[in-house]
């Protein structure tokens, strides 16, 4: 985690530092990424970066966590506390379709997270994924509790067990779709929703069969 001096910055300055870091890691990889370049892009002194972060690895790991958190907050919270009359599984599909066209607004962050998923930062992949999963798990539990409250997710299974199942299914499906896009010479964000629609429907039907109410 960053040092307290980073969190003492206002949100705008924090975001500027993090977007500069994501851009540097995305363009140059971890080994060649330069703290001085990040500082320059963020309009801060190079020495200040070491007052914010212990080293480059800590900055990278927080970049993963920060990116995942921002994307979840920007595109994920639409599904939390949905109307109790709406089937949460149907809403998962419909809301995903609605938001797909907006993802290009955060293209760089999306591709950064995709590259983490697909092992671009090979020696940091496992640790990076654990940072992403912390963010994902919190979000998944909110979905589960909302679904149980609305009567669309089974209440006879522990929230943590359902979260393990839903996360496992969704992570492997994302990995599958990202790999397919890369094999076609594209990033997942460049595919039309029509391309992923069948896979998404299949995943949601699997989740519904496993943890949905009959």
C-alpha positions in Angstrom: 0.0 0.0 0.0 1.1 3.6 -0.6 2.5 5.7 2.3 0.3 8.1 4.2 1.8 11.0 2.2 0.1 9.7 -0.9 -3.3 9.5 0.7 -2.7 13.1 2.0 -2.8 14.3 -1.6 -6.2 15.4 -3.0 -8.1 13.0 -5.1 -7.2 14.8 -8.4 -3.5 14.6 -7.7 -3.7 10.9 -6.6 -5.5 10.1 -9.9 -3.0 12.0 -11.9 -0.1 10.0 -10.3 -1.9 6.6 -10.8 -2.9 7.3 -14.4 0.7 8.2 -15.2 1.9 5.0 -13.6 -0.6 2.8 -15.5 0.4 4.5 -18.7 4.1 3.9 -18.1 3.7 0.3 -17.1 1.4 -0.4 -20.0 3.8 1.2 -22.6 7.1 -0.1 -21.2 6.4 -3.1 -19.0 7.5 -3.4 -15.4 11.2 -3.7 -15.8 11.6 -0.8 -18.2 9.1 1.5 -16.5 10.8 4.6 -15.1 9.8 6.3 -11.9 11.2 9.6 -13.2 9.0 9.4 -16.3 5.9 8.7 -14.1 6.8 11.7 -11.9 7.2 14.0 -14.9 3.9 12.9 -16.4 2.2 13.4 -13.1 3.9 16.8 -12.6 5.5 15.9 -9.3 9.2 15.7 -8.3 10.8 12.3 -8.7 11.8 12.4 -5.0 8.1 12.8 -4.1 7.3 9.4 -5.7 9.5 7.7 -3.1 7.6 9.6 -0.4 4.4 8.1 -1.8 5.6 4.6 -2.5 8.4 2.4 -1.1 9.6 1.2 -4.5 8.4 0.5 -8.1 6.9 -2.9 -7.2 4.6 -1.3 -4.5 3.6 1.3 -7.1 2.8 -1.4 -9.7 0.7 -3.4 -7.2 -1.3 -0.4 -6.2 -1.8 0.5 -9.8 -3.5 -2.9 -10.3 -5.6 -2.4 -7.2 -6.5 1.2 -8.1 -7.4 0.4 -11.7 -9.6 -2.5 -10.7 -11.3 -0.4 -8.0 -12.0 2.5 -10.4 -13.4 0.3 -13.0 -15.6 -1.5 -10.5 -16.9 1.8 -9.1 -17.5 3.3 -12.5 -19.0 0.4 -14.3 -20.0 -2.1 -11.5 -22.1 -0.3 -9.0 -25.0 -0.1 -11.4 -25.8 -3.7 -10.4 -25.8 -3.2 -6.6 -29.2 -2.6 -5.0 -31.1 -3.1 -8.2 -34.9 -2.9 -8.0 -36.3 -5.9 -6.1 -38.6 -6.7 -9.0 -35.7 -7.2 -11.4 -34.2 -10.6 -11.8 -30.5 -10.0 -11.0 -29.3 -12.5 -13.5 -31.2 -10.9 -16.3 -30.0 -7.6 -15.2 -26.4 -8.8 -15.3 -26.7 -9.4 -19.0 -28.8 -6.3 -19.9 -26.6 -3.9 -17.9 -23.4 -5.4 -19.3 -24.7 -4.8 -22.8 -25.6 -1.2 -21.9 -22.2 -0.4 -20.4 -20.1 -2.2 -23.0 -20.0 0.8 -25.4 -18.8 3.1 -22.5 -15.7 1.0 -21.7 -13.5 2.9 -24.2 -13.7 5.9 -21.9 -11.2 4.0 -19.7 -9.4 2.2 -22.5 -5.9 2.3 -21.0 -7.1 1.0 -17.6 -9.0 -1.8 -19.3 -6.0 -2.9 -21.4 -3.8 -2.7 -18.3 -6.1 -5.0 -16.4 -6.3 -7.3 -19.4 -2.5 -7.5 -19.7 -2.3 -8.5 -16.0 -4.9 -11.2 -16.6 -3.0 -12.6 -19.5 0.4 -12.6 -17.8 2.2 -9.7 -19.5 3.9 -9.0 -16.1 4.7 -12.7 -15.7 6.7 -12.7 -12.5 4.1 -10.5 -10.8 1.0 -12.2 -12.2 0.0 -14.2 -9.1 0.5 -11.4 -6.7 -1.2 -8.9 -9.1 -4.2 -11.2 -9.4 -4.5 -11.4 -5.6 -4.8 -7.6 -5.5 -7.5 -7.7 -8.1 -9.4 -10.5 -6.4 -9.6 -8.4 -3.2 -11.5 -5.8 -5.1 -13.6 -8.3 -7.0 -14.5 -10.3 -3.9 -15.9 -7.2 -2.1 -18.0 -6.4 -5.2 -19.2 -10.0 -5.6 -20.4 -10.2 -2.0 -22.4 -7.1 -2.6 -24.1 -8.7 -5.7 -24.8 -11.9 -3.7 -26.3 -10.1 -0.7 -28.4 -7.9 -3.1 -29.6 -11.0 -5.0 -30.5 -12.8 -1.8 -32.4 -9.8 -0.5 -34.3 -9.6 -3.8 -35.1 -13.4 -3.8 -33.1 -14.4 -6.9 -30.1 -16.0 -5.2 -30.4 -19.1 -2.9 -30.2 -18.4 0.8 -29.3 -21.9 1.8 -25.7 -21.5 0.7 -23.1 -19.4 2.6 -22.2 -16.1 0.9 -18.5 -16.9 0.8 -19.1 -20.2 -0.9 -21.3 -18.6 -3.6 -18.7 -15.9 -4.1 -16.0 -18.6 -4.7 -18.2 -20.2 -7.3 -19.3 -17.0 -9.1 -15.8 -15.6 -9.0 -14.2 -18.8 -10.4 -16.7 -18.9 -13.3 -16.4 -15.2 -14.2 -12.6 -15.1 -14.0 -12.2 -18.1 -16.2 -14.7 -16.7 -18.7 -13.0 -13.4 -18.8 -9.7 -15.1 -19.4 -11.2 -17.1 -22.2 -12.7 -14.1 -23.9 -9.5 -12.1 -23.6 -7.4 -14.9 -25.0 -9.8 -15.3 -27.9 -9.6 -11.6 -28.7 -5.8 -11.6 -28.5 -5.6 -14.6 -30.8 -7.6 -12.5 -33.3 -5.1 -9.7 -32.9 -7.5 -7.5 -30.9 -8.0 -6.3 -27.3 -11.2 -7.4 -25.6 -12.4 -3.8 -25.5 -12.4 -3.7 -29.3 -14.8 -6.6 -29.8 -18.5 -5.7 -30.3 -20.9 -6.8 -27.7 -22.5 -9.2 -30.2 -19.2 -11.2 -30.2 -19.3 -11.8 -26.5 -23.0 -12.0 -26.0 -23.3 -15.8 -26.5 -20.5 -16.5 -24.0 -21.9 -14.1 -21.5 -25.4 -15.6 -21.7 -23.9 -19.1 -21.2 -22.0 -17.9 -18.1 -25.1 -16.3 -16.6 -27.2 -19.4 -17.2 -24.5 -21.5 -15.5 -24.6 -19.1 -12.5 -28.4 -19.1 -12.5 -28.5 -22.9 -12.5 -26.0 -23.2 -9.7 -27.0 -20.5 -7.2 -30.3 -19.0 -8.5 -33.6 -19.7 -7.0 -35.9 -22.0 -8.9 
